[in-house]
Amino acid sequence: MARSTYSVTRAQSQLPRLVRRAESGALVGIARRDETVAYLLSREYLEAIVETLEVLANSAAQKAIAAHRAGRTRFVPLSALDPDE
């Protein structure tokens, strides 16, 4: 993921272009006095971050991931879950 940093003043003057860059997958930093204070990122990227945080906060999901990594997960066809069969 490409990342560029712009001053607040420059970002204000180029906001539509920077939003398009963020929508296309770039992470755009905004700096004040040479310190990055904010980022522009796409909705898709933010949703992926939130989803990852939700999985990391879910102890059952973490146990399932650990079991899979340890080779203790057994997969069955979806049809095996169908109560009509």
PDB file of N, CA, C and O in Angstrom:
ATOM      1  N   MET A   1       0.843  -1.167   0.000  1.00  0.00           N
ATOM      2  CA  MET A   1       0.000   0.000   0.000  1.00  0.00           C
ATOM      3  C   MET A   1       0.893   1.236   0.000  1.00  0.00           C
ATOM      4  O   MET A   1       1.739   1.420   0.875  1.00  0.00           O
ATOM      5  N   ALA A   2       0.681   2.061  -0.993  1.00  0.00           N
ATOM      6  CA  ALA A   2       1.461   3.286  -1.098  1.00  0.00           C
ATOM      7  C   ALA A   2       1.047   4.262  -0.013  1.00  0.00           C
ATOM      8  O   ALA A   2      -0.128   4.344   0.347  1.00  0.00           O
ATOM      9  N   ARG A   3       2.019   5.003   0.505  1.00  0.00           N
ATOM     10  CA  ARG A   3       1.710   5.997   1.529  1.00  0.00           C
ATOM     11  C   ARG A   3       2.451   7.276   1.194  1.00  0.00           C
ATOM     12  O   ARG A   3       3.646   7.267   0.899  1.00  0.00           O
ATOM     13  N   SER A   4       1.715   8.378   1.247  1.00  0.00           N
ATOM     14  CA  SER A   4       2.284   9.696   1.035  1.00  0.00           C
ATOM     15  C   SER A   4       1.822  10.584   2.167  1.00  0.00           C
ATOM     16  O   SER A   4       0.751  10.374   2.735  1.00  0.00           O
ATOM     17  N   THR A   5       2.633  11.583   2.497  1.00  0.00           N
ATOM     18  CA  THR A   5       2.258  12.506   3.562  1.00  0.00           C
ATOM     19  C   THR A   5       2.255  13.923   3.022  1.00  0.00           C
ATOM     20  O   THR A   5       3.151  14.332   2.284  1.00  0.00           O
ATOM     21  N   TYR A   6       1.219  14.662   3.410  1.00  0.00           N
ATOM     22  CA  TYR A   6       1.033  16.035   2.961  1.00  0.00           C
ATOM     23  C   TYR A   6       0.850  16.936   4.169  1.00  0.00           C
ATOM     24  O   TYR A   6       0.328  16.507   5.199  1.00  0.00           O
ATOM     25  N   SER A   7       1.279  18.185   4.044  1.00  0.00           N
ATOM     26  CA  SER A   7       1.016  19.158   5.103  1.00  0.00           C
ATOM     27  C   SER A   7      -0.482  19.439   5.133  1.00  0.00           C
ATOM     28  O   SER A   7      -1.182  19.180   4.154  1.00  0.00           O
ATOM     29  N   VAL A   8      -0.974  19.964   6.242  1.00  0.00           N
ATOM     30  CA  VAL A   8      -2.387  20.289   6.358  1.00  0.00           C
ATOM     31  C   VAL A   8      -2.788  21.267   5.255  1.00  0.00           C
ATOM     32  O   VAL A   8      -3.828  21.089   4.621  1.00  0.00           O
ATOM     33  N   THR A   9      -1.986  22.281   5.026  1.00  0.00           N
ATOM     34  CA  THR A   9      -2.294  23.292   4.013  1.00  0.00           C
ATOM     35  C   THR A   9      -2.367  22.674   2.630  1.00  0.00           C
ATOM     36  O   THR A   9      -3.300  22.944   1.873  1.00  0.00           O
ATOM     37  N   ARG A  10      -1.386  21.846   2.296  1.00  0.00           N
ATOM     38  CA  ARG A  10      -1.377  21.202   0.979  1.00  0.00           C
ATOM     39  C   ARG A  10      -2.540  20.217   0.845  1.00  0.00           C
ATOM     40  O   ARG A  10      -3.148  20.114  -0.221  1.00  0.00           O
ATOM     41  N   ALA A  11      -2.847  19.501   1.912  1.00  0.00           N
ATOM     42  CA  ALA A  11      -3.965  18.552   1.869  1.00  0.00           C
ATOM     43  C   ALA A  11      -5.291  19.288   1.669  1.00  0.00           C
ATOM     44  O   ALA A  11      -6.160  18.808   0.941  1.00  0.00           O
ATOM     45  N   GLN A  12      -5.450  20.443   2.306  1.00  0.00           N
ATOM     46  CA  GLN A  12      -6.674  21.217   2.132  1.00  0.00           C
ATOM     47  C   GLN A  12      -6.852  21.637   0.675  1.00  0.00           C
ATOM     48  O   GLN A  12      -7.959  21.594   0.138  1.00  0.00           O
ATOM     49  N   SER A  13      -5.770  22.037   0.052  1.00  0.00           N
ATOM     50  CA  SER A  13      -5.879  22.512  -1.329  1.00  0.00           C
ATOM     51  C   SER A  13      -6.038  21.370  -2.333  1.00  0.00           C
ATOM     52  O   SER A  13      -6.457  21.600  -3.467  1.00  0.00           O
ATOM     53  N   GLN A  14      -5.706  20.135  -1.923  1.00  0.00           N
ATOM     54  CA  GLN A  14      -5.771  18.986  -2.834  1.00  0.00           C
ATOM     55  C   GLN A  14      -6.715  17.894  -2.339  1.00  0.00           C
ATOM     56  O   GLN A  14      -6.597  16.739  -2.748  1.00  0.00           O
ATOM     57  N   LEU A  15      -7.643  18.252  -1.466  1.00  0.00           N
ATOM     58  CA  LEU A  15      -8.477  17.241  -0.824  1.00  0.00           C
ATOM     59  C   LEU A  15      -9.213  16.319  -1.802  1.00  0.00           C
ATOM     60  O   LEU A  15      -9.173  15.105  -1.605  1.00  0.00           O
ATOM     61  N   PRO A  16      -9.879  16.823  -2.838  1.00  0.00           N
ATOM     62  CA  PRO A  16     -10.565  15.888  -3.745  1.00  0.00           C
ATOM     63  C   PRO A  16      -9.613  14.846  -4.356  1.00  0.00           C
ATOM     64  O   PRO A  16      -9.968  13.672  -4.467  1.00  0.00           O
ATOM     65  N   ARG A  17      -8.427  15.269  -4.745  1.00  0.00           N
ATOM     66  CA  ARG A  17      -7.451  14.343  -5.323  1.00  0.00           C
ATOM     67  C   ARG A  17      -6.968  13.343  -4.276  1.00  0.00           C
ATOM     68  O   ARG A  17      -6.790  12.163  -4.581  1.00  0.00           O
ATOM     69  N   LEU A  18      -6.755  13.806  -3.046  1.00  0.00           N
ATOM     70  CA  LEU A  18      -6.282  12.909  -1.998  1.00  0.00           C
ATOM     71  C   LEU A  18      -7.354  11.891  -1.612  1.00  0.00           C
ATOM     72  O   LEU A  18      -7.037  10.744  -1.299  1.00  0.00           O
ATOM     73  N   VAL A  19      -8.614  12.304  -1.631  1.00  0.00           N
ATOM     74  CA  VAL A  19      -9.700  11.363  -1.360  1.00  0.00           C
ATOM     75  C   VAL A  19      -9.733  10.287  -2.443  1.00  0.00           C
ATOM     76  O   VAL A  19      -9.909   9.108  -2.138  1.00  0.00           O
ATOM     77  N   ARG A  20      -9.568  10.680  -3.688  1.00  0.00           N
ATOM     78  CA  ARG A  20      -9.526   9.688  -4.775  1.00  0.00           C
ATOM     79  C   ARG A  20      -8.359   8.726  -4.581  1.00  0.00           C
ATOM     80  O   ARG A  20      -8.503   7.525  -4.811  1.00  0.00           O
ATOM     81  N   ARG A  21      -7.210   9.237  -4.162  1.00  0.00           N
ATOM     82  CA  ARG A  21      -6.052   8.365  -3.911  1.00  0.00           C
ATOM     83  C   ARG A  21      -6.363   7.374  -2.800  1.00  0.00           C
ATOM     84  O   ARG A  21      -6.041   6.191  -2.908  1.00  0.00           O
ATOM     85  N   ALA A  22      -6.989   7.856  -1.733  1.00  0.00           N
ATOM     86  CA  ALA A  22      -7.350   6.968  -0.628  1.00  0.00           C
ATOM     87  C   ALA A  22      -8.352   5.913  -1.093  1.00  0.00           C
ATOM     88  O   ALA A  22      -8.240   4.744  -0.726  1.00  0.00           O
ATOM     89  N   GLU A  23      -9.327   6.325  -1.897  1.00  0.00           N
ATOM     90  CA  GLU A  23     -10.312   5.373  -2.427  1.00  0.00           C
ATOM     91  C   GLU A  23      -9.651   4.290  -3.268  1.00  0.00           C
ATOM     92  O   GLU A  23     -10.130   3.157  -3.314  1.00  0.00           O
ATOM     93  N   SER A  24      -8.560   4.633  -3.928  1.00  0.00           N
ATOM     94  CA  SER A  24      -7.879   3.656  -4.782  1.00  0.00           C
ATOM     95  C   SER A  24      -6.898   2.777  -4.008  1.00  0.00           C
ATOM     96  O   SER A  24      -6.214   1.941  -4.599  1.00  0.00           O
ATOM     97  N   GLY A  25      -6.827   2.961  -2.696  1.00  0.00           N
ATOM     98  CA  GLY A  25      -5.999   2.078  -1.879  1.00  0.00           C
ATOM     99  C   GLY A  25      -4.783   2.702  -1.243  1.00  0.00           C
ATOM    100  O   GLY A  25      -4.102   2.046  -0.455  1.00  0.00           O
ATOM    101  N   ALA A  26      -4.482   3.958  -1.561  1.00  0.00           N
ATOM    102  CA  ALA A  26      -3.316   4.607  -0.963  1.00  0.00           C
ATOM    103  C   ALA A  26      -3.650   5.061   0.456  1.00  0.00           C
ATOM    104  O   ALA A  26      -4.786   5.438   0.743  1.00  0.00           O
ATOM    105  N   LEU A  27      -2.679   5.022   1.318  1.00  0.00           N
ATOM    106  CA  LEU A  27      -2.816   5.561   2.665  1.00  0.00           C
ATOM    107  C   LEU A  27      -2.197   6.954   2.621  1.00  0.00           C
ATOM    108  O   LEU A  27      -1.007   7.097   2.341  1.00  0.00           O
ATOM    109  N   VAL A  28      -2.993   7.969   2.895  1.00  0.00           N
ATOM    110  CA  VAL A  28      -2.542   9.356   2.770  1.00  0.00           C
ATOM    111  C   VAL A  28      -2.394   9.949   4.162  1.00  0.00           C
ATOM    112  O   VAL A  28      -3.369  10.044   4.907  1.00  0.00           O
ATOM    113  N   GLY A  29      -1.183  10.345   4.510  1.00  0.00           N
ATOM    114  CA  GLY A  29      -0.924  10.967   5.802  1.00  0.00           C
ATOM    115  C   GLY A  29      -1.054  12.477   5.706  1.00  0.00           C
ATOM    116  O   GLY A  29      -0.780  13.071   4.663  1.00  0.00           O
ATOM    117  N   ILE A  30      -1.473  13.091   6.805  1.00  0.00           N
ATOM    118  CA  ILE A  30      -1.567  14.538   6.895  1.00  0.00           C
ATOM    119  C   ILE A  30      -0.743  14.963   8.094  1.00  0.00           C
ATOM    120  O   ILE A  30      -0.945  14.478   9.208  1.00  0.00           O
ATOM    121  N   ALA A  31       0.198  15.885   7.852  1.00  0.00           N
ATOM    122  CA  ALA A  31       1.148  16.271   8.888  1.00  0.00           C
ATOM    123  C   ALA A  31       1.021  17.739   9.255  1.00  0.00           C
ATOM    124  O   ALA A  31       0.690  18.589   8.429  1.00  0.00           O
ATOM    125  N   ARG A  32       1.294  18.001  10.515  1.00  0.00           N
ATOM    126  CA  ARG A  32       1.393  19.361  11.022  1.00  0.00           C
ATOM    127  C   ARG A  32       2.755  19.479  11.695  1.00  0.00           C
ATOM    128  O   ARG A  32       3.087  18.698  12.587  1.00  0.00           O
ATOM    129  N   ARG A  33       3.527  20.445  11.269  1.00  0.00           N
ATOM    130  CA  ARG A  33       4.891  20.659  11.812  1.00  0.00           C
ATOM    131  C   ARG A  33       5.724  19.368  11.766  1.00  0.00           C
ATOM    132  O   ARG A  33       6.360  18.989  12.750  1.00  0.00           O
ATOM    133  N   ASP A  34       5.706  18.713  10.621  1.00  0.00           N
ATOM    134  CA  ASP A  34       6.496  17.505  10.357  1.00  0.00           C
ATOM    135  C   ASP A  34       6.098  16.296  11.197  1.00  0.00           C
ATOM    136  O   ASP A  34       6.861  15.334  11.279  1.00  0.00           O
ATOM    137  N   GLU A  35       4.933  16.321  11.816  1.00  0.00           N
ATOM    138  CA  GLU A  35       4.443  15.154  12.556  1.00  0.00           C
ATOM    139  C   GLU A  35       3.101  14.740  11.960  1.00  0.00           C
ATOM    140  O   GLU A  35       2.184  15.553  11.850  1.00  0.00           O
ATOM    141  N   THR A  36       2.995  13.469  11.578  1.00  0.00           N
ATOM    142  CA  THR A  36       1.743  12.980  11.017  1.00  0.00           C
ATOM    143  C   THR A  36       0.685  12.978  12.109  1.00  0.00           C
ATOM    144  O   THR A  36       0.869  12.386  13.173  1.00  0.00           O
ATOM    145  N   VAL A  37      -0.439  13.657  11.827  1.00  0.00           N
ATOM    146  CA  VAL A  37      -1.506  13.798  12.820  1.00  0.00           C
ATOM    147  C   VAL A  37      -2.804  13.115  12.389  1.00  0.00           C
ATOM    148  O   VAL A  37      -3.713  12.947  13.203  1.00  0.00           O
ATOM    149  N   ALA A  38      -2.900  12.720  11.116  1.00  0.00           N
ATOM    150  CA  ALA A  38      -4.129  12.085  10.631  1.00  0.00           C
ATOM    151  C   ALA A  38      -3.824  11.293   9.363  1.00  0.00           C
ATOM    152  O   ALA A  38      -2.790  11.481   8.722  1.00  0.00           O
ATOM    153  N   TYR A  39      -4.749  10.406   9.023  1.00  0.00           N
ATOM    154  CA  TYR A  39      -4.645   9.634   7.786  1.00  0.00           C
ATOM    155  C   TYR A  39      -5.986   9.649   7.063  1.00  0.00           C
ATOM    156  O   TYR A  39      -7.046   9.682   7.687  1.00  0.00           O
ATOM    157  N   LEU A  40      -5.915   9.625   5.745  1.00  0.00           N
ATOM    158  CA  LEU A  40      -7.080   9.365   4.903  1.00  0.00           C
ATOM    159  C   LEU A  40      -6.918   7.943   4.398  1.00  0.00           C
ATOM    160  O   LEU A  40      -5.857   7.574   3.896  1.00  0.00           O
ATOM    161  N   LEU A  41      -7.975   7.142   4.532  1.00  0.00           N
ATOM    162  CA  LEU A  41      -7.933   5.791   4.010  1.00  0.00           C
ATOM    163  C   LEU A  41      -9.322   5.427   3.512  1.00  0.00           C
ATOM    164  O   LEU A  41     -10.315   6.032   3.919  1.00  0.00           O
ATOM    165  N   SER A  42      -9.387   4.453   2.645  1.00  0.00           N
ATOM    166  CA  SER A  42     -10.664   4.076   2.048  1.00  0.00           C
ATOM    167  C   SER A  42     -11.576   3.426   3.083  1.00  0.00           C
ATOM    168  O   SER A  42     -11.121   2.889   4.093  1.00  0.00           O
ATOM    169  N   ARG A  43     -12.864   3.490   2.804  1.00  0.00           N
ATOM    170  CA  ARG A  43     -13.848   2.826   3.655  1.00  0.00           C
ATOM    171  C   ARG A  43     -13.555   1.326   3.708  1.00  0.00           C
ATOM    172  O   ARG A  43     -13.651   0.704   4.766  1.00  0.00           O
ATOM    173  N   GLU A  44     -13.200   0.754   2.564  1.00  0.00           N
ATOM    174  CA  GLU A  44     -12.911  -0.682   2.494  1.00  0.00           C
ATOM    175  C   GLU A  44     -11.753  -1.062   3.424  1.00  0.00           C
ATOM    176  O   GLU A  44     -11.811  -2.074   4.123  1.00  0.00           O
ATOM    177  N   TYR A  45     -10.711  -0.243   3.423  1.00  0.00           N
ATOM    178  CA  TYR A  45      -9.551  -0.522   4.269  1.00  0.00           C
ATOM    179  C   TYR A  45      -9.915  -0.383   5.748  1.00  0.00           C
ATOM    180  O   TYR A  45      -9.501  -1.203   6.567  1.00  0.00           O
ATOM    181  N   LEU A  46     -10.686   0.648   6.090  1.00  0.00           N
ATOM    182  CA  LEU A  46     -11.103   0.829   7.472  1.00  0.00           C
ATOM    183  C   LEU A  46     -11.991  -0.325   7.923  1.00  0.00           C
ATOM    184  O   LEU A  46     -11.844  -0.815   9.043  1.00  0.00           O
ATOM    185  N   GLU A  47     -12.907  -0.763   7.070  1.00  0.00           N
ATOM    186  CA  GLU A  47     -13.774  -1.892   7.422  1.00  0.00           C
ATOM    187  C   GLU A  47     -12.951  -3.156   7.660  1.00  0.00           C
ATOM    188  O   GLU A  47     -13.273  -3.945   8.549  1.00  0.00           O
ATOM    189  N   ALA A  48     -11.899  -3.355   6.877  1.00  0.00           N
ATOM    190  CA  ALA A  48     -11.023  -4.516   7.073  1.00  0.00           C
ATOM    191  C   ALA A  48     -10.297  -4.428   8.418  1.00  0.00           C
ATOM    192  O   ALA A  48     -10.137  -5.434   9.109  1.00  0.00           O
ATOM    193  N   ILE A  49      -9.860  -3.226   8.782  1.00  0.00           N
ATOM    194  CA  ILE A  49      -9.201  -3.028  10.083  1.00  0.00           C
ATOM    195  C   ILE A  49     -10.176  -3.346  11.215  1.00  0.00           C
ATOM    196  O   ILE A  49      -9.827  -4.055  12.159  1.00  0.00           O
ATOM    197  N   VAL A  50     -11.391  -2.823  11.120  1.00  0.00           N
ATOM    198  CA  VAL A  50     -12.401  -3.051  12.161  1.00  0.00           C
ATOM    199  C   VAL A  50     -12.719  -4.538  12.273  1.00  0.00           C
ATOM    200  O   VAL A  50     -12.833  -5.065  13.380  1.00  0.00           O
ATOM    201  N   GLU A  51     -12.864  -5.219  11.140  1.00  0.00           N
ATOM    202  CA  GLU A  51     -13.152  -6.650  11.160  1.00  0.00           C
ATOM    203  C   GLU A  51     -12.019  -7.426  11.832  1.00  0.00           C
ATOM    204  O   GLU A  51     -12.268  -8.337  12.622  1.00  0.00           O
ATOM    205  N   THR A  52     -10.788  -7.066  11.519  1.00  0.00           N
ATOM    206  CA  THR A  52      -9.635  -7.724  12.136  1.00  0.00           C
ATOM    207  C   THR A  52      -9.636  -7.508  13.645  1.00  0.00           C
ATOM    208  O   THR A  52      -9.376  -8.440  14.406  1.00  0.00           O
ATOM    209  N   LEU A  53      -9.927  -6.285  14.082  1.00  0.00           N
ATOM    210  CA  LEU A  53      -9.971  -5.999  15.517  1.00  0.00           C
ATOM    211  C   LEU A  53     -11.082  -6.794  16.203  1.00  0.00           C
ATOM    212  O   LEU A  53     -10.911  -7.262  17.329  1.00  0.00           O
ATOM    213  N   GLU A  54     -12.211  -6.943  15.530  1.00  0.00           N
ATOM    214  CA  GLU A  54     -13.310  -7.727  16.101  1.00  0.00           C
ATOM    215  C   GLU A  54     -12.916  -9.189  16.263  1.00  0.00           C
ATOM    216  O   GLU A  54     -13.229  -9.802  17.283  1.00  0.00           O
ATOM    217  N   VAL A  55     -12.239  -9.750  15.278  1.00  0.00           N
ATOM    218  CA  VAL A  55     -11.786 -11.139  15.366  1.00  0.00           C
ATOM    219  C   VAL A  55     -10.761 -11.280  16.483  1.00  0.00           C
ATOM    220  O   VAL A  55     -10.816 -12.236  17.256  1.00  0.00           O
ATOM    221  N   LEU A  56      -9.838 -10.348  16.574  1.00  0.00           N
ATOM    222  CA  LEU A  56      -8.812 -10.418  17.620  1.00  0.00           C
ATOM    223  C   LEU A  56      -9.402 -10.284  19.020  1.00  0.00           C
ATOM    224  O   LEU A  56      -8.845 -10.813  19.982  1.00  0.00           O
ATOM    225  N   ALA A  57     -10.527  -9.578  19.139  1.00  0.00           N
ATOM    226  CA  ALA A  57     -11.170  -9.391  20.440  1.00  0.00           C
ATOM    227  C   ALA A  57     -12.089 -10.556  20.810  1.00  0.00           C
ATOM    228  O   ALA A  57     -12.564 -10.621  21.944  1.00  0.00           O
ATOM    229  N   ASN A  58     -12.346 -11.465  19.890  1.00  0.00           N
ATOM    230  CA  ASN A  58     -13.268 -12.571  20.109  1.00  0.00           C
ATOM    231  C   ASN A  58     -12.473 -13.809  20.525  1.00  0.00           C
ATOM    232  O   ASN A  58     -11.741 -14.384  19.720  1.00  0.00           O
ATOM    233  N   SER A  59     -12.624 -14.212  21.785  1.00  0.00           N
ATOM    234  CA  SER A  59     -11.824 -15.342  22.283  1.00  0.00           C
ATOM    235  C   SER A  59     -12.169 -16.646  21.576  1.00  0.00           C
ATOM    236  O   SER A  59     -11.288 -17.477  21.357  1.00  0.00           O
ATOM    237  N   ALA A  60     -13.431 -16.841  21.216  1.00  0.00           N
ATOM    238  CA  ALA A  60     -13.810 -18.067  20.495  1.00  0.00           C
ATOM    239  C   ALA A  60     -13.156 -18.099  19.117  1.00  0.00           C
ATOM    240  O   ALA A  60     -12.696 -19.149  18.670  1.00  0.00           O
ATOM    241  N   ALA A  61     -13.114 -16.966  18.454  1.00  0.00           N
ATOM    242  CA  ALA A  61     -12.463 -16.900  17.142  1.00  0.00           C
ATOM    243  C   ALA A  61     -10.970 -17.165  17.283  1.00  0.00           C
ATOM    244  O   ALA A  61     -10.383 -17.863  16.455  1.00  0.00           O
ATOM    245  N   GLN A  62     -10.357 -16.622  18.310  1.00  0.00           N
ATOM    246  CA  GLN A  62      -8.928 -16.849  18.529  1.00  0.00           C
ATOM    247  C   GLN A  62      -8.638 -18.323  18.788  1.00  0.00           C
ATOM    248  O   GLN A  62      -7.643 -18.854  18.296  1.00  0.00           O
ATOM    249  N   LYS A  63      -9.498 -18.987  19.557  1.00  0.00           N
ATOM    250  CA  LYS A  63      -9.312 -20.419  19.810  1.00  0.00           C
ATOM    251  C   LYS A  63      -9.464 -21.214  18.521  1.00  0.00           C
ATOM    252  O   LYS A  63      -8.704 -22.152  18.280  1.00  0.00           O
ATOM    253  N   ALA A  64     -10.434 -20.850  17.693  1.00  0.00           N
ATOM    254  CA  ALA A  64     -10.639 -21.544  16.415  1.00  0.00           C
ATOM    255  C   ALA A  64      -9.443 -21.350  15.490  1.00  0.00           C
ATOM    256  O   ALA A  64      -9.023 -22.287  14.811  1.00  0.00           O
ATOM    257  N   ILE A  65      -8.898 -20.147  15.461  1.00  0.00           N
ATOM    258  CA  ILE A  65      -7.717 -19.872  14.630  1.00  0.00           C
ATOM    259  C   ILE A  65      -6.525 -20.688  15.128  1.00  0.00           C
ATOM    260  O   ILE A  65      -5.792 -21.277  14.333  1.00  0.00           O
ATOM    261  N   ALA A  66      -6.336 -20.719  16.445  1.00  0.00           N
ATOM    262  CA  ALA A  66      -5.221 -21.489  17.019  1.00  0.00           C
ATOM    263  C   ALA A  66      -5.385 -22.976  16.721  1.00  0.00           C
ATOM    264  O   ALA A  66      -4.409 -23.657  16.407  1.00  0.00           O
ATOM    265  N   ALA A  67      -6.613 -23.482  16.818  1.00  0.00           N
ATOM    266  CA  ALA A  67      -6.856 -24.901  16.524  1.00  0.00           C
ATOM    267  C   ALA A  67      -6.556 -25.201  15.066  1.00  0.00           C
ATOM    268  O   ALA A  67      -5.967 -26.234  14.747  1.00  0.00           O
ATOM    269  N   HIS A  68      -6.960 -24.301  14.185  1.00  0.00           N
ATOM    270  CA  HIS A  68      -6.685 -24.505  12.755  1.00  0.00           C
ATOM    271  C   HIS A  68      -5.178 -24.507  12.489  1.00  0.00           C
ATOM    272  O   HIS A  68      -4.671 -25.367  11.769  1.00  0.00           O
ATOM    273  N   ARG A  69      -4.482 -23.560  13.063  1.00  0.00           N
ATOM    274  CA  ARG A  69      -3.019 -23.489  12.860  1.00  0.00           C
ATOM    275  C   ARG A  69      -2.314 -24.719  13.414  1.00  0.00           C
ATOM    276  O   ARG A  69      -1.275 -25.128  12.897  1.00  0.00           O
ATOM    277  N   ALA A  70      -2.874 -25.306  14.462  1.00  0.00           N
ATOM    278  CA  ALA A  70      -2.269 -26.503  15.065  1.00  0.00           C
ATOM    279  C   ALA A  70      -2.708 -27.781  14.355  1.00  0.00           C
ATOM    280  O   ALA A  70      -2.298 -28.876  14.739  1.00  0.00           O
ATOM    281  N   GLY A  71      -3.543 -27.647  13.320  1.00  0.00           N
ATOM    282  CA  GLY A  71      -3.984 -28.816  12.561  1.00  0.00           C
ATOM    283  C   GLY A  71      -5.088 -29.607  13.233  1.00  0.00           C
ATOM    284  O   GLY A  71      -5.303 -30.771  12.897  1.00  0.00           O
ATOM    285  N   ARG A  72      -5.797 -28.995  14.183  1.00  0.00           N
ATOM    286  CA  ARG A  72      -6.853 -29.700  14.916  1.00  0.00           C
ATOM    287  C   ARG A  72      -8.255 -29.377  14.382  1.00  0.00           C
ATOM    288  O   ARG A  72      -9.250 -29.687  15.038  1.00  0.00           O
ATOM    289  N   THR A  73      -8.337 -28.772  13.229  1.00  0.00           N
ATOM    290  CA  THR A  73      -9.632 -28.406  12.667  1.00  0.00           C
ATOM    291  C   THR A  73     -10.068 -29.449  11.654  1.00  0.00           C
ATOM    292  O   THR A  73      -9.286 -29.866  10.799  1.00  0.00           O
ATOM    293  N   ARG A  74     -11.319 -29.865  11.757  1.00  0.00           N
ATOM    294  CA  ARG A  74     -11.875 -30.830  10.814  1.00  0.00           C
ATOM    295  C   ARG A  74     -12.956 -30.114  10.007  1.00  0.00           C
ATOM    296  O   ARG A  74     -13.885 -29.541  10.576  1.00  0.00           O
ATOM    297  N   PHE A  75     -12.835 -30.150   8.706  1.00  0.00           N
ATOM    298  CA  PHE A  75     -13.800 -29.513   7.827  1.00  0.00           C
ATOM    299  C   PHE A  75     -14.757 -30.552   7.285  1.00  0.00           C
ATOM    300  O   PHE A  75     -14.364 -31.677   6.976  1.00  0.00           O
ATOM    301  N   VAL A  76     -16.023 -30.167   7.173  1.00  0.00           N
ATOM    302  CA  VAL A  76     -17.048 -31.045   6.611  1.00  0.00           C
ATOM    303  C   VAL A  76     -17.760 -30.270   5.514  1.00  0.00           C
ATOM    304  O   VAL A  76     -17.758 -29.039   5.523  1.00  0.00           O
ATOM    305  N   PRO A  77     -18.375 -30.987   4.559  1.00  0.00           N
ATOM    306  CA  PRO A  77     -19.124 -30.290   3.515  1.00  0.00           C
ATOM    307  C   PRO A  77     -20.315 -29.549   4.133  1.00  0.00           C
ATOM    308  O   PRO A  77     -20.843 -29.973   5.161  1.00  0.00           O
ATOM    309  N   LEU A  78     -20.727 -28.469   3.524  1.00  0.00           N
ATOM    310  CA  LEU A  78     -21.874 -27.716   4.014  1.00  0.00           C
ATOM    311  C   LEU A  78     -23.128 -28.573   4.043  1.00  0.00           C
ATOM    312  O   LEU A  78     -23.997 -28.378   4.893  1.00  0.00           O
ATOM    313  N   SER A  79     -23.225 -29.514   3.126  1.00  0.00           N
ATOM    314  CA  SER A  79     -24.404 -30.395   3.092  1.00  0.00           C
ATOM    315  C   SER A  79     -24.532 -31.203   4.387  1.00  0.00           C
ATOM    316  O   SER A  79     -25.638 -31.604   4.751  1.00  0.00           O
ATOM    317  N   ALA A  80     -23.430 -31.443   5.079  1.00  0.00           N
ATOM    318  CA  ALA A  80     -23.474 -32.174   6.345  1.00  0.00           C
ATOM    319  C   ALA A  80     -24.175 -31.375   7.435  1.00  0.00           C
ATOM    320  O   ALA A  80     -24.603 -31.938   8.443  1.00  0.00           O
ATOM    321  N   LEU A  81     -24.291 -30.075   7.240  1.00  0.00           N
ATOM    322  CA  LEU A  81     -24.946 -29.218   8.212  1.00  0.00           C
ATOM    323  C   LEU A  81     -26.429 -29.037   7.928  1.00  0.00           C
ATOM    324  O   LEU A  81     -27.148 -28.455   8.740  1.00  0.00           O
ATOM    325  N   ASP A  82     -26.891 -29.527   6.790  1.00  0.00           N
ATOM    326  CA  ASP A  82     -28.286 -29.368   6.383  1.00  0.00           C
ATOM    327  C   ASP A  82     -29.168 -30.335   7.170  1.00  0.00           C
ATOM    328  O   ASP A  82     -28.983 -31.546   7.056  1.00  0.00           O
ATOM    329  N   PRO A  83     -30.120 -29.842   7.964  1.00  0.00           N
ATOM    330  CA  PRO A  83     -30.954 -30.723   8.780  1.00  0.00           C
ATOM    331  C   PRO A  83     -31.944 -31.557   7.969  1.00  0.00           C
ATOM    332  O   PRO A  83     -32.494 -32.530   8.486  1.00  0.00           O
ATOM    333  N   ASP A  84     -32.181 -31.190   6.699  1.00  0.00           N
ATOM    334  CA  ASP A  84     -33.146 -31.909   5.873  1.00  0.00           C
ATOM    335  C   ASP A  84     -32.578 -33.205   5.310  1.00  0.00           C
ATOM    336  O   ASP A  84     -33.329 -34.023   4.780  1.00  0.00           O
ATOM    337  N   GLU A  85     -31.320 -33.400   5.410  1.00  0.00           N
ATOM    338  CA  GLU A  85     -30.706 -34.601   4.811  1.00  0.00           C
ATOM    339  C   GLU A  85     -30.435 -35.641   5.866  1.00  0.00           C
ATOM    340  O   GLU A  85     -29.923 -36.717   5.556  1.00  0.00           O
TER     341      GLU A  85
END
